[in-house]
Amino acid sequence: MEDTIGSNPPSLGFLEKLKSWLSWSWTYVCFVWFGMVLIMVYIVWSPLKLQETLSSASVFLNTLTPKFYVALTGTSSLISGLILIFEWWYFRKYGTSFIEQVSVSHLRPLLGGVESSSSTGLFSSINGEAEPRPSVSDCKVWRNPLNLFRGAEYNRYTWVTGKEPLTYYDMNLSAQDHQTFFTGDTQQLKPDDAVMQKAWRERNPQARIRAAYQAIEMNHECAAAYVLLAEEEATTITEAERLFRKALSFAGKDINLLVYIKRRLAMCARKLGRIKEAVKMMRDLMKEFPLLGMLNIHENLLEALLELQAYADVQAVLAKYDDISLPKSATICYTSALLKARAVSDKFSPEAASRRGLSTAEMNAVEAIHRAVEFNPHVPKTISEDHYVYS
C-alpha cells in the first residue's frame, strides 16, 4: 500500500493543490472582482470621459422604441424555449438533466465538491493501520433496508458472476452504521464491545469473523458478535436465522440490537417462505418502536406484502409513507409506479392510446415510472441481474 501511494506522479499533487486553491478562493472572488471594477472605474474616469459616455448612453436608451423591447423579449424567450426543448429531449433519452449533469460532473469538483485526498476511510488494514483511499464527490446516501446477507447471498452472487457486489464505499458506510448502532457510547465500552468496534472496521471478512469469535471468547453472551457471524459467516438463510435467534436471546434491553435482530429475523422468515409470519413481525416492530424510523422497516413490509400480492395493504402503506415532505426511496418510488401501472395495464392498448391519447390514470402511471427512474436509474438493470443470479 505504501509503495502504491509513493509512486503517484507529482502532477497529481499539483492538481489537488490547484483544486484546493480554487475552492478556497471562490469564496472571495466576488469581493475581489467588485474591488477591481471600482479601482478600474476610478482610474479611467477622466481619460475615457466616462461621465459623458454615461450621458450619451442614457440618451440612447431613452430613444429606444417599444419594438426594441418586444424584439429583445422575443429573442430571450426563443432561446429559453430552445434550451427547454433540448432539456426535455435529453431527459427523455437519458433519464437525467443535461444542465444538472454538467454542473455535478464538471463544475462541482472545481467549486470544492471533492474532499481532500488526505482523508482516510474507517477500514483498517490487516496490520491495523488505516488505509488511505481516494476521495469521492459528496452525494446523498440512502440506507438500503433490503440489503442482503453478506455470507448467504452476496457471496452467492460472487460465486455465480465472479464479481464483488460490495464496493469499498458500501463497506465504509456499513462500518459507520454498525459502530454507532451496536457499540453505543465509546466511553463505557466493555472489552468484547471494543473488539467488536474494531471488527466492524476490518476490511477483510475473515478478520471480522475472527474478531467476532474473539469477542465471544471474552463474553459468550456478546450479541453483536453473533450478529456479525449471522451476517457474514452463515452460508444459508437457515443458519443465519439460527445465529440471529441466539443473538436475540443475549440482546437484553438494548433497543438498537433488539430492533435490528428482529427485523433481520423477519427478513429470514420471508426468504424461507414464511411470509405471513414475516409481515406480522414487521407490523409488530413498527407498532412497538414507531419512532425508530432509521431502519425503514416499512420498506421491508412493502416487499413482503408485494410477495403476498396484498396490493390493498401495499397501497395503505404507501399512503402513509409516500409523501412529498418525506425522503423518498427507490423502494417507495418503484412500488408506487408498479401499482399505478398495474391499475391501467389490463385495459391498456397502444393503438387506442395513439388515437385518443393517454388517460389521467395512464399519465399518472407514466409520471410515476419517470419519477422512479429519475430517483434511481440503476434499479431496472439490478433487478434483471438479481433475477439471473437467484433464479
Backbone torsions as a table, in degrees:
resi	resn	phi	psi	omega
1	MET	NA	-44.9	-180.0
2	GLU	-64.5	-39.2	178.6
3	ASP	-62.5	-39.0	-178.7
4	THR	-65.2	-42.3	-178.9
5	ILE	-68.8	-39.6	-177.8
6	GLY	-69.2	-18.5	-177.2
7	SER	-89.6	3.8	179.5
8	ASN	-65.5	138.1	-179.8
9	PRO	-67.3	151.4	-179.7
10	PRO	-62.5	-23.7	-177.6
11	SER	-62.7	-32.6	179.2
12	LEU	-63.3	-40.9	177.7
13	GLY	-63.2	-37.8	178.6
14	PHE	-65.2	-41.7	179.5
15	LEU	-64.8	-39.8	178.5
16	GLU	-64.7	-40.5	178.4
17	LYS	-64.9	-39.1	179.5
18	LEU	-63.8	-44.2	178.4
19	LYS	-64.2	-40.5	178.9
20	SER	-63.4	-40.3	179.4
21	TRP	-66.0	-42.8	178.1
22	LEU	-61.6	-42.1	179.0
23	SER	-62.2	-41.8	-179.1
24	TRP	-70.0	-41.1	-173.6
25	SER	-77.1	-19.2	-175.9
26	TRP	-63.1	-30.3	-179.8
27	THR	-64.7	-34.4	-173.9
28	TYR	-102.9	-2.0	-173.1
29	VAL	-67.1	-33.3	179.4
30	CYS	-64.4	-43.7	179.5
31	PHE	-65.8	-40.4	179.1
32	VAL	-63.6	-43.9	-179.8
33	TRP	-62.4	-44.4	-179.9
34	PHE	-62.4	-41.8	178.2
35	GLY	-64.3	-40.4	178.7
36	MET	-64.4	-38.1	178.5
37	VAL	-63.5	-43.8	179.1
38	LEU	-62.0	-43.6	179.1
39	ILE	-62.9	-43.0	-179.5
40	MET	-63.8	-40.9	178.7
41	VAL	-63.4	-41.3	-179.6
42	TYR	-63.9	-38.9	-176.5
43	ILE	-70.8	-42.2	-172.8
44	VAL	-97.3	9.2	-176.4
45	TRP	-60.0	-49.6	-178.0
46	SER	-77.9	-49.2	-176.7
47	PRO	-58.3	-38.7	-175.7
48	LEU	-94.2	0.8	179.5
49	LYS	52.6	55.1	-174.8
50	LEU	-64.7	-31.2	-179.1
51	GLN	-64.5	-41.6	177.6
52	GLU	-67.8	-37.7	179.2
53	THR	-62.9	-41.7	179.0
54	LEU	-64.9	-37.1	179.3
55	SER	-65.4	-43.5	178.9
56	SER	-67.0	-34.7	178.2
57	ALA	-65.4	-40.8	178.5
58	SER	-64.0	-38.3	176.7
59	VAL	-63.4	-40.7	179.8
60	PHE	-63.0	-43.6	-179.4
61	LEU	-65.1	-34.7	-179.6
62	ASN	-70.5	-24.4	-179.1
63	THR	-86.0	-6.8	-179.4
64	LEU	-68.1	137.3	179.9
65	THR	-89.4	164.4	176.7
66	PRO	-58.4	-26.0	179.4
67	LYS	-61.0	-35.2	178.7
68	PHE	-62.7	-44.9	-178.6
69	TYR	-68.5	-34.5	175.4
70	VAL	-63.6	-43.5	179.3
71	ALA	-65.0	-41.0	179.1
72	LEU	-62.7	-44.5	179.1
73	THR	-64.3	-41.8	-180.0
74	GLY	-64.5	-40.2	179.7
75	THR	-65.1	-45.3	179.3
76	SER	-64.4	-37.8	177.9
77	SER	-65.2	-38.7	178.7
78	LEU	-63.1	-45.3	179.5
79	ILE	-63.8	-43.2	178.5
80	SER	-61.9	-39.5	178.7
81	GLY	-65.1	-40.7	178.0
82	LEU	-63.3	-41.3	177.5
83	ILE	-62.9	-42.2	179.6
84	LEU	-63.0	-43.8	179.5
85	ILE	-63.6	-42.1	178.7
86	PHE	-64.0	-42.1	178.3
87	GLU	-61.4	-42.8	179.7
88	TRP	-63.8	-44.0	179.2
89	TRP	-63.6	-43.0	-178.2
90	TYR	-65.6	-39.9	179.1
91	PHE	-67.3	-39.8	178.7
92	ARG	-63.4	-34.4	-175.7
93	LYS	-84.9	-41.1	-172.9
94	TYR	-113.7	-6.8	176.6
95	GLY	74.4	18.6	178.9
96	THR	-151.7	162.5	-179.7
97	SER	-82.7	133.5	-179.9
98	PHE	-66.6	-44.4	-178.9
99	ILE	-64.3	-42.2	179.0
100	GLU	-65.2	-41.0	-179.4
101	GLN	-63.5	-43.4	178.2
102	VAL	-64.9	-40.4	-179.5
103	SER	-63.4	-45.6	-177.4
104	VAL	-71.4	-40.4	-173.1
105	SER	-78.6	-37.4	-170.3
106	HIS	-113.5	-38.7	-176.4
107	LEU	-86.2	-37.7	-175.5
108	ARG	-60.5	-43.5	178.0
109	PRO	-58.8	-33.9	179.7
110	LEU	-74.7	-21.5	-177.8
111	LEU	-99.3	14.0	174.8
112	GLY	98.7	19.9	179.4
113	GLY	-78.3	-7.0	-179.2
114	VAL	-108.4	132.7	-180.0
115	GLU	-72.9	161.7	178.6
116	SER	-63.4	142.5	-177.5
117	SER	-71.3	-6.8	179.4
118	SER	-80.9	-8.7	-179.5
119	SER	-72.4	149.0	-179.1
120	THR	-123.2	157.5	178.6
121	GLY	-81.8	179.8	-178.7
122	LEU	-82.6	-23.7	-173.7
123	PHE	-71.5	143.5	176.2
124	SER	-107.7	153.3	178.2
125	SER	-77.5	180.0	-176.3
126	ILE	-63.3	-33.7	179.7
127	ASN	-85.9	6.7	173.1
128	GLY	93.9	-7.7	-178.9
129	GLU	-86.1	149.0	-179.1
130	ALA	-71.2	139.9	179.3
131	GLU	-99.5	115.4	175.3
132	PRO	-67.7	142.1	-179.1
133	ARG	-126.4	155.0	175.4
134	PRO	-62.8	144.0	-178.4
135	SER	-75.6	156.6	179.0
136	VAL	-127.0	159.3	179.3
137	SER	-69.4	151.3	175.8
138	ASP	-63.7	144.9	177.1
139	CYS	-155.8	161.7	176.4
140	LYS	-74.9	138.7	-179.6
141	VAL	-113.8	125.0	177.7
142	TRP	-115.1	120.8	178.4
143	ARG	-63.4	143.8	-178.8
144	ASN	-104.5	99.4	-178.9
145	PRO	-72.3	-10.1	179.3
146	LEU	-97.4	17.2	-175.2
147	ASN	-58.7	140.5	-176.9
148	LEU	-79.6	169.7	176.2
149	PHE	-81.0	131.5	-175.4
150	ARG	-63.8	-45.8	-176.5
151	GLY	-74.3	-44.9	-171.9
152	ALA	-86.3	-22.1	-173.7
153	GLU	-125.3	-50.2	179.6
154	TYR	-62.9	-38.0	177.9
155	ASN	-63.9	-33.9	178.5
156	ARG	-65.2	-39.3	176.1
157	TYR	-60.4	-41.9	179.2
158	THR	-64.4	-40.5	179.5
159	TRP	-63.2	-39.8	-175.5
160	VAL	-77.0	-45.3	-172.5
161	THR	-100.2	-18.7	-174.9
162	GLY	73.9	14.1	-179.4
163	LYS	-113.0	151.2	175.2
164	GLU	-87.1	116.9	-177.4
165	PRO	-75.9	-22.2	-177.3
166	LEU	-105.3	128.1	176.8
167	THR	-87.8	170.7	175.6
168	TYR	-59.9	-36.6	-179.1
169	TYR	-64.9	-42.4	176.6
170	ASP	-58.9	-47.3	-178.0
171	MET	-63.8	-37.9	-179.6
172	ASN	-65.0	-44.1	179.6
173	LEU	-64.6	-44.5	179.9
174	SER	-66.4	-32.9	176.4
175	ALA	-63.2	-42.0	177.4
176	GLN	-62.4	-45.1	179.9
177	ASP	-62.0	-45.6	-177.7
178	HIS	-63.3	-40.4	-179.7
179	GLN	-64.4	-47.4	-177.6
180	THR	-73.7	-28.6	-174.5
181	PHE	-82.9	-36.7	-172.6
182	PHE	-103.9	-26.6	-173.8
183	THR	-97.4	-20.4	174.2
184	GLY	66.1	-137.8	-176.0
185	ASP	-72.0	119.3	-177.7
186	THR	-71.3	-15.0	-179.8
187	GLN	-77.1	-18.2	-176.3
188	GLN	-121.1	35.9	-178.2
189	LEU	-76.5	135.0	170.9
190	LYS	-81.8	164.1	-177.7
191	PRO	-55.2	-43.2	-179.9
192	ASP	-68.0	-32.7	176.1
193	ASP	-67.1	-37.7	177.8
194	ALA	-62.7	-39.6	177.6
195	VAL	-64.8	-41.2	-179.3
196	MET	-68.9	-34.9	177.2
197	GLN	-61.1	-39.6	176.4
198	LYS	-71.2	-35.0	-178.2
199	ALA	-62.2	-40.1	-179.4
200	TRP	-64.9	-25.3	-178.5
201	ARG	-84.2	-17.6	-178.0
202	GLU	-64.1	133.9	179.6
203	ARG	-84.0	-30.5	-178.9
204	ASN	-79.5	124.8	-178.2
205	PRO	-59.1	-40.9	-179.5
206	GLN	-65.8	-33.7	177.5
207	ALA	-66.5	-38.0	177.4
208	ARG	-64.5	-44.0	-178.5
209	ILE	-65.3	-41.3	178.1
210	ARG	-62.7	-39.4	178.9
211	ALA	-64.7	-36.7	178.8
212	ALA	-64.2	-43.5	177.3
213	TYR	-64.8	-35.1	176.9
214	GLN	-63.5	-40.7	178.1
215	ALA	-65.6	-36.6	178.7
216	ILE	-67.9	-35.5	176.0
217	GLU	-63.4	-36.4	177.3
218	MET	-72.4	-38.7	-178.2
219	ASN	-148.4	106.1	-174.9
220	HIS	-69.4	-4.7	177.1
221	GLU	-108.3	25.5	179.3
222	CYS	-77.4	99.6	-175.1
223	ALA	-65.2	-37.3	-178.6
224	ALA	-62.8	-33.3	178.8
225	ALA	-65.9	-41.4	178.1
226	TYR	-67.8	-31.8	175.6
227	VAL	-63.1	-44.7	-180.0
228	LEU	-63.0	-41.8	179.6
229	LEU	-65.1	-38.5	178.6
230	ALA	-66.0	-37.0	-179.1
231	GLU	-74.1	-38.4	-166.4
232	GLU	-113.7	-34.7	-176.0
233	GLU	-91.7	-35.1	-178.5
234	ALA	-61.7	129.1	-178.2
235	THR	-97.7	-5.8	176.2
236	THR	-132.7	158.7	178.5
237	ILE	-66.5	-35.7	179.0
238	THR	-61.8	-44.0	178.3
239	GLU	-66.5	-38.9	177.6
240	ALA	-63.0	-41.5	178.9
241	GLU	-61.8	-40.8	179.3
242	ARG	-61.5	-43.4	-179.5
243	LEU	-69.2	-35.7	177.3
244	PHE	-66.3	-38.3	177.5
245	ARG	-64.4	-37.5	176.8
246	LYS	-66.1	-40.6	177.5
247	ALA	-64.1	-36.9	-179.6
248	LEU	-64.1	-35.0	-179.8
249	SER	-68.6	-20.8	-179.4
250	PHE	-106.5	0.8	-174.3
251	ALA	-69.4	-27.2	178.9
252	GLY	64.4	-130.4	-177.1
253	LYS	-104.9	14.6	177.9
254	ASP	-74.5	105.2	-173.3
255	ILE	-63.2	-41.8	-179.6
256	ASN	-58.4	-47.3	179.1
257	LEU	-64.5	-43.6	-177.9
258	LEU	-59.3	-48.8	-177.0
259	VAL	-66.2	-43.5	-179.4
260	TYR	-61.9	-46.6	-177.0
261	ILE	-66.1	-43.5	-179.1
262	LYS	-65.3	-37.5	177.5
263	ARG	-63.9	-43.4	179.5
264	ARG	-67.9	-33.6	175.2
265	LEU	-65.4	-38.3	176.6
266	ALA	-64.6	-37.9	177.4
267	MET	-67.0	-37.6	175.7
268	CYS	-61.7	-44.2	179.8
269	ALA	-60.7	-41.1	178.8
270	ARG	-64.7	-43.0	-178.6
271	LYS	-68.7	-25.1	178.9
272	LEU	-91.4	6.6	174.7
273	GLY	95.5	-4.2	-180.0
274	ARG	-92.0	69.5	-168.9
275	ILE	-72.7	-42.1	-179.6
276	LYS	-63.1	-38.5	176.2
277	GLU	-63.2	-40.2	179.0
278	ALA	-64.4	-41.5	179.1
279	VAL	-62.0	-43.4	179.8
280	LYS	-63.0	-43.2	179.5
281	MET	-61.6	-41.5	-179.2
282	MET	-68.8	-41.4	178.6
283	ARG	-63.5	-41.1	178.6
284	ASP	-62.5	-40.9	178.6
285	LEU	-62.9	-42.5	-178.8
286	MET	-67.1	-31.8	176.9
287	LYS	-75.6	-39.0	-175.7
288	GLU	-75.1	-35.7	-178.3
289	PHE	-128.3	69.7	-175.8
290	PRO	-69.8	-23.0	-176.7
291	LEU	-87.8	-12.1	-178.6
292	LEU	-89.4	74.7	-173.7
293	GLY	-91.4	-3.1	-175.5
294	MET	-67.2	-21.1	179.4
295	LEU	-85.0	-11.8	177.2
296	ASN	52.8	53.2	-177.4
297	ILE	-64.0	-26.1	-179.8
298	HIS	-61.6	-26.1	178.1
299	GLU	-74.0	-35.9	172.1
300	ASN	-63.9	-37.5	178.3
301	LEU	-64.5	-41.4	177.5
302	LEU	-58.8	-42.6	-179.4
303	GLU	-60.4	-44.8	-178.5
304	ALA	-69.1	-40.6	179.6
305	LEU	-65.4	-36.3	176.2
306	LEU	-64.4	-37.5	178.3
307	GLU	-67.2	-30.9	175.8
308	LEU	-80.2	-6.8	-174.8
309	GLN	59.5	32.0	176.5
310	ALA	-89.1	74.2	-171.2
311	TYR	-69.3	-29.3	177.1
312	ALA	-66.2	-41.0	177.6
313	ASP	-67.0	-37.1	176.7
314	VAL	-61.0	-44.1	179.6
315	GLN	-63.1	-36.6	179.0
316	ALA	-65.7	-40.2	177.9
317	VAL	-66.5	-42.3	179.4
318	LEU	-63.4	-37.5	-179.8
319	ALA	-61.0	-27.3	-179.3
320	LYS	-86.2	-35.7	-170.5
321	TYR	-110.3	-18.8	179.9
322	ASP	-88.1	75.6	-176.7
323	ASP	-120.9	148.3	-177.4
324	ILE	-62.4	-34.7	-175.4
325	SER	-78.3	-12.6	-179.1
326	LEU	-97.9	149.6	175.5
327	PRO	-61.3	133.8	178.8
328	LYS	-81.9	170.2	174.1
329	SER	-145.9	162.3	179.2
330	ALA	-62.2	-37.2	-179.6
331	THR	-61.0	-47.8	-179.1
332	ILE	-66.7	-44.3	-178.0
333	CYS	-62.6	-47.3	-176.8
334	TYR	-73.2	-33.0	176.8
335	THR	-67.1	-42.3	177.0
336	SER	-61.6	-43.3	178.1
337	ALA	-63.2	-39.1	179.8
338	LEU	-61.9	-45.4	-178.4
339	LEU	-66.6	-40.9	-179.3
340	LYS	-68.9	-36.9	176.9
341	ALA	-70.2	-36.6	179.9
342	ARG	-65.3	-33.6	-177.6
343	ALA	-67.6	-25.5	-176.7
344	VAL	-112.4	-4.8	-172.2
345	SER	-69.8	-33.0	-176.0
346	ASP	-64.5	-38.3	-175.5
347	LYS	-102.9	6.0	-175.6
348	PHE	-79.5	135.9	177.4
349	SER	-136.4	122.3	179.3
350	PRO	-58.1	-37.3	-178.9
351	GLU	-66.4	-44.3	-179.7
352	ALA	-66.8	-38.3	-179.9
353	ALA	-65.7	-34.8	179.2
354	SER	-69.7	-26.9	-179.9
355	ARG	-83.3	-47.4	-173.4
356	ARG	-100.9	-11.0	-175.1
357	GLY	86.8	173.0	-178.4
358	LEU	-81.3	140.3	175.1
359	SER	-76.0	174.6	-179.7
360	THR	-62.4	-43.2	179.8
361	ALA	-64.7	-39.4	178.9
362	GLU	-68.0	-38.2	176.2
363	MET	-64.0	-40.0	177.7
364	ASN	-62.5	-39.1	178.2
365	ALA	-64.8	-43.9	179.1
366	VAL	-62.7	-43.6	179.3
367	GLU	-63.6	-39.1	178.7
368	ALA	-65.2	-38.7	177.9
369	ILE	-65.9	-43.1	178.5
370	HIS	-62.6	-40.0	179.4
371	ARG	-63.3	-41.8	-179.7
372	ALA	-65.3	-44.8	-179.1
373	VAL	-67.0	-37.2	178.1
374	GLU	-65.5	-37.4	-179.7
375	PHE	-67.6	-43.8	179.2
376	ASN	-150.2	95.9	-177.1
377	PRO	-73.9	-5.8	-175.7
378	HIS	-89.1	-11.8	-174.0
379	VAL	-63.4	-46.5	-179.9
380	PRO	-56.9	-42.5	179.0
381	LYS	-66.0	-39.7	-180.0
382	THR	-64.1	-40.3	179.4
383	ILE	-61.5	-42.6	-179.8
384	SER	-65.7	-38.6	178.6
385	GLU	-67.1	-42.8	179.6
386	ASP	-64.0	-36.7	178.1
387	HIS	-64.1	-36.2	178.5
388	TYR	-68.4	-41.0	-175.4
389	VAL	-73.9	-41.1	-171.4
390	TYR	-101.3	6.7	176.7
391	SER	-87.1	NA	NA
